[in-house]
Amino acid sequence: MIHEKAIVDDGVDIGGGTRVWAFAHVQEGAKVGEGCNVGEAVFIEKGAIVGNNVTIKNGVQVWDGVILEDNVFVGPNATFSNDKFPRSKQAIKSLPPTRVCQGASIGANATILPGVTVGVCAMVGAASVVTHDVSPKTVVVGNPARHMRHADVREQDNSQGSLLADKIVLPPRHNSSFPVRLTTFPSFVDRRGKLSFTEFDTGLPWMPKRFFVVYDTPDGELRGYHAHRTLHECLICVHGCVKVMVDNGTKRNEVMLDSPFKCLLVPPMTWLSQHYVKPGSVLIVLASEKHTPEKYIHDYGQFLELTASSPSTISGPNGEEEDNEKCLQSNIKVKFLDIKAINKPLESQFKAAFSRVLDSGCFILGPEVEAFEKEWAAFCGAKYCVGVGSGLAALLLLLMAAGIEPHHEVIVPSNTYIATVLAITHAGAKPVFVEPNPLTHTIDATGISSAVTENTHSIMTVDLYGQTSDMDPIIAIAKEHDLYVFADSAQGHGARYKGRIVGSHCDASCFSFYPGKNLGALGDAGAVVTSNPVLADRVKMLRNYGSRLKYYNDMKGVNERMDPLQAAMLRCKVPHLVGLNESRSSIASRYMAGLDGVKWLTLPLVPDWSSPCWHLFVINAHGHRDALGEHLKRCNVDTIIHYPVPPHMQKCFQDLNLPKGSLPIAEKLADGILSLPICPTLTDEQVDHVIKSVCCFDAK
């Protein structure tokens, strides 16, 4: 509809459903989209571009070089300018583009200077003078316009009095990504002042590679407005007050940092900005990676595209068939695990450790084993560590030390490696299977209570694939029935449950140091970690023929002592475990982002309480598992199934009388799961190749 008193020059491109009211003038060469509302006395100059569903209220001039994207609102008498020097008689050669991005609103009588970009869904207050770019989804007011708040954000109650010890500020974008988490460090006060601290290897879920300090920022200034592809950050305001906005592409929130003991943990692919509320505020930022400019995302539109893009888009712009052909013809090879590459940097340390043991003449237990036990107990936050010959030996000796008897039952997840169950049956007890949560793959605590009988001795959880079970409800059930809670932590080196590191999250944990583990020896080795002195003492005796004193045997033991050579090698690797786990976590983050949205597979679920060490990255391809494995093999990507047959269906356990269909969740998982490579030495190019190879698979 064009009002009879409106002027619309011939040749103007106006979309359907647009209304132009009285005294408005649209010049030839201007472009106006569909469904717009152009108010009275509005002037739209040649070269101006107006998108679809735009409302321009009365008295607005839209000059050449101004772009109003779709769904923009411009209030009455708002002023745009395309000339920085309007009194000059010299004509400008090119107009600085002024852009109002999709969904933004400009208040009445606001002035927008030339060359400014008003971001997506931003709001400019009435009578404001905008002199610089306005970030997406923010509210600015005043002259000059300053940041007031973020749009569509409900500020969290993060005052010191109400702060929880650990709080999710922004949930994961999908089942497998990481949340934005607000936590607190320990704080102490005495006459000398206040002190807050953390330890990098236990207080943070990753090891910082650098830090920087932001200071002398003017009151009300806004900084940041970018995202990182793979980098984790920890933000601490040590002075003043900083309001931080976090956005994961689907949700956003704000949190106030106003104390040195508050810590905001921000994962990769999170859009971030900081509003410095008080003058003189000081922000310290710890980062998981060195500064790499190409891994920054500075354009919010690009960020939204990356977070919303389907895996087929990530895989390449040339179509699925061409991407598939590229993956098949690629020279990139991805080993499932390259133990040689992991160990190579430590070769000189291994040789020195070997010489140290050789020169000592002590080849059974001795100082190397004792030193490792002390170091590993400290790493795990426990009082005792007992080194043994393997992970299976650790499980068996722990059950024996806890007084297991033939009539006893041990509750165990139905989805686990067979060693967990073998330890129970070797001890003479009966395994009682409880089905896992199909998303976390770990034992479902809601099924444990009904499995408890008068013969139940203990609950054996499994830190499967590097993630713990939900321990608090399990421990509550155990306390109710006076049961032990043990953990098969063969895959859990360095993982955490609600901040508690594996080894300190139950009565005792059993570790394997098989060479392929996150902390792998150069042969077989294992350990029992506990803070229970009775259990530790009994395991020590049992591993050494049941003897404390040579030739005097108090218990019927076995020969399952840790080799001092393996202890020496493990001591070389313990200081590097956190860094290797960080590399695994970074790879997992990239898999999560790159494979998010593939409809035919299920990614790992990381609950709020979990900080995995990512021993394995296990996807569920459901009915496509075998075909996907063959496809990845043709793409030179190694995969393994962990595990193809659940324990109750193994030939050796037919005596348990649990036929097919008895434990359907474990059986269904075994038919669909596939482990992708997550070796900590993988390059970015190799990780990208894995993602593209999965994405180009035809799952029809």
C-alpha positions, 0 to 999 in steps of 0.5 A: 500500500502506497499512500496517495500523498507519498512519493515513490520514484519510478523503478524503486524496488519495494517488496510485497505487503509494504506500506508507505505512508503520507509524505514519505519519499523513497528515491529511485535506487533505494531497496525496500523489502517485504512487509515493511511499514514506512511512516509519515515523512520518512525519507529513504535515499537512493542506495539505502537498503531496507530488509524485510518486516522493518518498521520505520516510524515518522520523521526518519531519514535513511541515507545512502550507505545505511542498511537496515536488516530484517525485523529492525525497528526505528523509532520516530525522528531517529537520525542516521548520518553518512557523512562524518564532516557534514559542513565540508563542501568536499564530496566524500568518495565512498560512504562508510556503511552504517548497518543495523543488524537483524532484530535490532531496535533504535529508540526515538530521537536516537542518533547513529553516527556513520560507520556504526554497526548496531548488532543483532537484537541490540537495543538503542535507548531513546535520544542516545547518541551512538558513536561506536559499534553496539554489540549483539543483544545489548542495551545502550543508552546515553550520550555517548551511548554506553552499555547498560545491560544485555538483552534477554538475560535474567541476571543470576543472584550471585551475591556473596551471601547467596553464592553456592559452592558450585553453580551452573550459570549456563547449561551445556548447549547439547548433551555433550558440551560443557556448562559455564560454571561458577565456583568458589576457591577456599578462603581464609581470614585472619588478622593479616587479611584474607587469602583465597587459593587453588591448585592447578592440578586439583582446583581446575579441570584443566592446566593453565598455559597462560594468564593475562590481567585486564586493568585501568578499564573505564567505569562502564566499559565493555570488553571481550565480545568474542568466542574461542574455538577450543580454549577454556578460560577461568575468570577471577575479579580480584578488585572491583566488580565485573559483570560477565555475559555468557552465550552458548548460541541458544541461551545466555546469562549474566554473572557478577564477579565481585570477589577474589574467591569467585571463579567463572569457568568458561568452556570453548564455543562460548560468546563472552563479554565483560562489563566493568561496573566499577572503576579500577576493576581488575580481572585475571584470566587463566587460559588453557592454551597459548594465544592463537589469533586464528582460534578466536571468533570475533563475529557474532553472526559467524559464532551463531552459524558455527553453533547452529550449523549442521555437521554436513555444513561443517564437513565442507561446502561442496556437497556430501558426495564430494566431501565423502570422496575427499575423506576416502582419498585423504592421506591423513591417517588417524591411529586409535592410540599412538603409545609411541608418540605419547612416550617419545618425549619422556624417552630420556627420563625412562632411560634414567629411571631404568638405570636408577632401578638397575643400579639399585639392585632392588627388583621386588617392591622397594623404594621406587614402588614406595615413592610411586605409591606416595605420589599417586596417593597424593595425586588422588587425594587419598592417604594410601596407595598399594601398588600391585601387578595389574588392574584385575589384581587390584580389584580382586585383592581389594575384595579379598581385603574387604572380607568377601565370602562365597555367599556374598553378592557384589552389585556391578554395572552390566555395561563394563569390561569383563575384568570388573566381573572376573574379580568378583567371581575369582573372589568366589562371590556372585555379580548382581548386574544393574543396568546403566544410564543409556546416556552416561553408560555408567551405573544407574543409581535408581536401579541399585536399591532393588538389587540389594539383598541380605547377601550384598557385600558391596557396590562396585561402580565403574568410571567407564570411558573416563567418567564417574558414576553419580556417586552421592546417591550410591553412597547414600544407599550404601550407608543405609545398608552398611555396604562398601562402595568401591570403584573400578577406576581403570579408565578414570585417572584424573577424572572428577566427581563434583570436584572430588578427584577419582581415588577420593570419591568412595571407599577405595578405587582400583587403577590399571596402568595398562600401557593404553590407559591415561596413565600407562606403564610400559607393561602391566601394573595396577594400584588400590587407592584408599584412605581406609588404613585397614583395607590398605594394610590387608591389600599390602599383605595379600599382594605379597603372599599374605605376609608382612614379615618374610616367611611369616604369612598371616593371610592366604595371599598371592604374588601380585606385587608392582614391579619397581621398573614399572613404578619408576616409569610411572613416576616419570609420567605422573607429572604429565598426566594433567596436561595429557588429560587436557589434550584429551578434553580439548579433542573431546570439545572439538568432537562435541562441536563438530558432531553436534546435530548428527541425527543418527548418532548419540554423543556422550552425555557429560552431567553437571557433576562430572569432569571426565578425563576422556579415556575414550570418546564413545558415540552410539551410532545405533543401527549404523555402527558396523557400516560407520566403522567400515566407512571410517576404516576406508577413511584411514580412521581407526576405531574400536568397540568398547565393548562388543559383548556385555559380560553376562553374554560372554561364554565364560559366564553362561553359568550365571543363567542370564540369557539374551534379553536379560539386560536389554540396555547393556545389550543395546549399547553393545550393538551401537557403540563405537570409540573414536580416536582421542589420543592426546597427540592427535593434531588439529588436522587429524581431529578435523579429518575424523569429524569430516569422515563421520559427517560425510557418512551416508546413514540412509 
